[in-house]
Amino acid sequence: MEILTEKHEGKTILRLNEERLDAHNSAELKDWILKVLEDGTQNLVIDLAEVRFIDSSGLGALLSGYKNAALRSCNFALAGLQPRVKSVFELTRLHRVFDIHVSSQEALTSG
């Protein structure tokens, strides 16, 4: 899995350069998020702009990251959901759980 890490004004962005977030790579994302949180990140944004497909394993990895962030009192947000991915979040009602932004730029400028 190709993940780029960027830091901007106290926020860390993980950009997923993958078209799919599924059973084949979700464990790697889960581990990556945990490592970033353990390194002391207080504001984490997962940029999903390149992701065109997500399955239950991908959702599980993101939920795990959300829970780990909450345990550490860290902010956790998602950004750049493509229409198909966004519809999965809406069908599973996870759009009510996650802080979701249109873009990573918007996530950076939000409180």
C-alpha positions as CSV (number, residue, x, y, z in Angstrom):
1,M,0.0,0.0,0.0
2,E,1.3,3.4,-0.9
3,I,0.6,6.0,1.8
4,L,2.1,9.5,1.8
5,T,2.4,11.3,5.1
6,E,2.2,15.1,5.1
7,K,2.3,17.5,8.1
8,H,0.6,20.9,8.0
9,E,0.2,23.3,10.9
10,G,-0.1,20.6,13.6
11,K,-2.2,18.2,11.4
12,T,-1.0,15.0,9.8
13,I,-2.5,13.9,6.5
14,L,-2.3,10.3,5.3
15,R,-2.9,10.2,1.6
16,L,-3.8,6.8,0.3
17,N,-2.6,6.3,-3.2
18,E,-4.7,3.3,-3.8
19,E,-7.8,2.7,-5.8
20,R,-9.1,0.1,-3.5
21,L,-9.3,-0.2,0.3
22,D,-10.2,-3.8,1.0
23,A,-9.2,-7.0,2.6
24,H,-5.8,-7.0,0.8
25,N,-4.5,-3.8,2.2
26,S,-6.7,-2.7,5.1
27,A,-4.5,-4.3,7.8
28,E,-1.6,-2.3,6.6
29,L,-3.6,0.9,6.8
30,K,-4.8,0.0,10.3
31,D,-1.1,-0.5,11.4
32,W,0.0,2.7,9.7
33,I,-2.7,4.7,11.5
34,L,-1.8,3.2,14.9
35,K,1.9,4.0,14.3
36,V,1.1,7.6,13.5
37,L,-1.1,7.9,16.6
38,E,1.6,6.3,18.8
39,D,4.1,8.8,17.4
40,G,2.0,11.6,19.0
41,T,-0.1,12.9,16.3
42,Q,-3.1,14.9,17.7
43,N,-4.9,15.7,14.5
44,L,-5.1,13.1,11.8
45,V,-6.8,13.3,8.4
46,I,-7.1,10.3,6.1
47,D,-7.3,11.5,2.5
48,L,-9.3,9.0,0.5
49,A,-9.5,11.0,-2.8
50,E,-7.8,8.3,-4.8
51,V,-9.9,5.4,-3.3
52,R,-12.7,4.3,-5.7
53,F,-13.8,1.2,-3.8
54,I,-14.0,0.3,-0.1
55,D,-15.3,-2.9,1.5
56,S,-16.1,-3.9,5.1
57,S,-12.4,-4.5,5.8
58,G,-11.5,-1.0,4.7
59,L,-14.3,0.4,6.9
60,G,-13.1,-1.7,9.8
61,A,-9.6,-0.3,9.4
62,L,-10.9,3.3,9.5
63,L,-13.2,2.5,12.5
64,S,-10.2,1.0,14.3
65,G,-8.2,4.2,13.6
66,Y,-11.1,6.3,14.8
67,K,-11.4,4.3,18.1
68,N,-7.6,4.5,18.7
69,A,-7.6,8.2,18.1
70,A,-10.5,8.7,20.5
71,L,-8.7,6.7,23.2
72,R,-5.8,9.1,22.8
73,S,-8.1,12.2,22.7
74,C,-6.9,12.9,19.1
75,N,-9.0,14.4,16.3
76,F,-9.6,11.9,13.4
77,A,-11.2,13.0,10.1
78,L,-11.7,11.7,6.6
79,A,-11.4,13.7,3.4
80,G,-12.0,13.5,-0.3
81,L,-14.6,10.7,-0.4
82,Q,-15.5,9.7,-4.0
83,P,-19.2,9.4,-4.7
84,R,-19.2,5.6,-4.7
85,V,-17.2,5.5,-1.4
86,K,-19.4,8.2,0.1
87,S,-22.5,6.1,-0.7
88,V,-21.0,3.2,1.3
89,F,-20.5,5.4,4.3
90,E,-24.1,6.6,3.9
91,L,-25.5,3.1,3.5
92,T,-23.7,2.0,6.6
93,R,-24.6,5.2,8.4
94,L,-20.9,5.7,9.2
95,H,-21.1,9.3,7.8
96,R,-22.7,10.0,11.2
97,V,-19.7,8.7,13.0
98,F,-16.8,10.2,11.1
99,D,-15.9,13.8,10.7
100,I,-15.9,14.0,6.8
101,H,-14.6,16.8,4.7
102,V,-14.9,17.4,1.0
103,S,-11.1,17.7,0.6
104,S,-8.0,17.5,2.7
105,Q,-7.6,21.3,2.2
106,E,-11.0,21.8,3.8
107,A,-10.0,19.5,6.7
108,L,-6.8,21.6,7.3
109,T,-8.7,24.8,7.6
110,S,-11.5,23.5,9.8
111,G,-11.3,23.9,13.6
